[in-house]
Amino acid sequence: MFSKLLDEDTRTNDPEDLKEELEDLEFQVFRMQDNLKEIAKKSKVLGVDQAKEDKLVIVYTPEDSQSCKIMLCDCETSYNGQWDFSIQATYANEQKIHIGDIKGPENRGYGSICMDYLKELAIEQNIPEITGDIAERDWDHVDRLIHFYEKHDFQVDIDYEDKSGEIKWVCNE
């Protein structure tokens, strides 16, 4: 998890920069401890991960048999009961999870982290498919969505005339 933090190739030798990086990491670890305690009171913690720019995040899901939301909280701010990023999905049936929406800031690596956890959840529960729709409301960022889903091994079918699409991931394990 901390591979980027410890990677010598990306490290600076400037003592001031190293001190600043260490202080930032220390702060994130202390915040993570506090946030973990609060999140664990109401949700199942799935893990701690590292996002872009060496940011630590907590990944969790509510204890709910109908939904299989994957939520993320960063460790830079205090947890206030709200997620910082979420893949909102439901169990469509025993063989399929359906993604309803993905919400949160872009280009921080949060979506990839949450998608990896959603796929892991599907595998653990022997659910072979994850599906979803691309709606007209997504059309202003459809190229980014296509790239994201294809990067995560989804089949993406787009109807450019109707401004709609479907995504599908099938477990290969």
C-alpha positions in Angstrom: 0.0 0.0 0.0 2.7 2.5 0.9 4.9 1.5 -2.1 4.8 5.0 -3.6 5.6 6.6 -0.3 8.7 4.4 0.0 9.8 4.4 -3.6 13.3 5.7 -3.8 12.9 6.9 -7.4 10.2 9.3 -6.5 11.8 10.6 -3.3 13.5 13.8 -2.9 16.8 14.1 -0.9 15.9 17.6 0.3 15.6 17.4 4.1 12.8 20.0 4.2 10.8 18.1 1.6 11.3 14.8 3.5 10.2 16.4 6.7 7.1 17.9 5.1 6.2 14.5 3.6 6.7 12.7 6.9 4.5 15.3 8.7 1.8 14.9 6.1 1.8 11.1 6.4 1.9 11.3 10.2 -1.2 13.6 10.1 -3.0 11.2 7.7 -2.3 8.2 10.0 -3.7 10.0 13.0 -6.7 11.1 11.1 -7.2 7.6 9.7 -7.3 6.2 13.3 -10.0 8.6 14.3 -12.0 8.1 11.1 -11.8 4.3 11.3 -13.3 4.4 14.8 -16.3 6.5 13.6 -16.9 4.7 10.3 -16.7 1.2 12.0 -19.6 2.2 14.3 -22.1 2.1 11.4 -20.4 0.4 8.4 -18.1 -2.5 7.5 -14.6 -1.3 6.8 -13.2 -3.0 3.7 -9.7 -1.6 3.8 -7.3 1.2 3.8 -5.7 2.2 0.4 -3.5 4.8 -1.2 -4.9 7.2 -3.8 -3.0 9.5 -6.1 -0.6 12.0 -4.5 0.1 9.6 -1.6 -3.3 10.2 0.0 -4.6 7.5 2.4 -8.3 6.6 2.1 -10.7 4.3 4.0 -13.0 2.1 2.0 -16.2 0.9 3.5 -19.7 -0.3 2.9 -22.9 0.0 4.8 -24.2 -3.2 6.5 -27.2 -3.4 4.1 -28.5 -6.5 2.3 -30.2 -4.6 -0.5 -27.4 -2.3 -1.6 -23.7 -2.9 -2.1 -22.4 0.6 -2.0 -18.7 1.1 -1.9 -17.8 4.3 -0.2 -14.5 6.1 0.5 -13.4 8.6 3.1 -10.1 10.5 2.7 -7.7 10.8 5.7 -7.0 14.5 5.2 -10.3 15.6 6.8 -12.3 14.5 9.8 -15.1 12.0 9.0 -18.5 13.7 9.5 -20.8 10.9 8.5 -20.5 11.7 4.8 -18.4 9.8 2.2 -16.0 11.6 -0.1 -16.6 9.2 -3.0 -19.2 6.4 -3.7 -20.1 3.8 -6.2 -23.8 3.3 -5.6 -24.9 -0.2 -6.6 -27.6 -2.7 -5.8 -28.0 -6.4 -6.0 -30.0 -6.8 -9.2 -30.4 -10.5 -8.5 -28.2 -13.4 -7.2 -26.0 -13.2 -10.3 -25.7 -9.5 -10.8 -24.7 -6.2 -9.2 -26.0 -3.1 -10.9 -24.2 0.2 -10.7 -26.7 3.0 -10.4 -24.3 6.0 -10.1 -20.7 7.0 -9.3 -20.4 10.2 -7.2 -17.4 12.2 -6.1 -14.4 14.2 -7.3 -12.7 13.0 -10.5 -9.0 12.3 -11.2 -8.0 11.4 -7.6 -7.9 7.7 -8.1 -11.0 7.2 -5.9 -13.1 5.6 -8.6 -10.4 3.0 -9.4 -10.0 2.1 -5.7 -13.8 1.8 -5.2 -14.2 -0.3 -8.4 -11.5 -2.7 -7.4 -13.3 -3.2 -4.1 -16.7 -3.6 -5.8 -15.2 -6.3 -8.1 -13.6 -8.0 -5.1 -17.0 -8.0 -3.3 -18.7 -9.6 -6.3 -16.0 -12.3 -6.5 -16.3 -13.0 -2.7 -20.1 -13.4 -3.0 -19.9 -15.5 -6.2 -21.7 -12.8 -8.2 -20.3 -13.2 -11.7 -21.6 -9.9 -13.3 -21.5 -6.2 -12.7 -23.6 -4.1 -15.0 -24.7 -0.5 -15.4 -26.0 2.1 -17.7 -24.6 5.2 -19.3 -27.4 7.8 -19.4 -27.8 11.0 -21.3 -27.0 12.9 -18.1 -23.5 11.4 -18.4 -22.9 12.6 -22.0 -20.8 15.6 -21.2 -18.1 13.1 -19.8 -18.9 10.0 -21.8 -15.3 9.6 -23.1 -13.9 9.7 -19.6 -16.5 7.0 -18.5 -15.6 4.8 -21.5 -12.0 5.0 -20.6 -12.7 4.3 -16.9 -14.8 1.3 -17.5 -12.6 -0.2 -20.2 -9.6 0.3 -17.9 -11.5 -1.9 -15.4 -12.2 -4.6 -17.9 -15.8 -3.8 -18.6 -17.4 -4.3 -22.0 -18.8 -0.9 -23.0 -21.6 -0.6 -25.6 -22.5 3.0 -26.6 -25.4 4.2 -28.7 -24.3 7.6 -29.8 -27.6 8.4 -31.5 -29.7 7.8 -28.4 -26.9 9.1 -26.0 -27.1 5.9 -24.0 -25.0 2.9 -23.2 -24.5 -0.2 -21.2 -21.5 -1.6 -19.3 -20.8 -5.1 -18.2 -18.1 -6.9 -16.3 -17.9 -10.6 -16.1 -15.7 -12.4 -13.5 -13.1 -14.5 -15.2 -12.0 -16.4 -12.0 
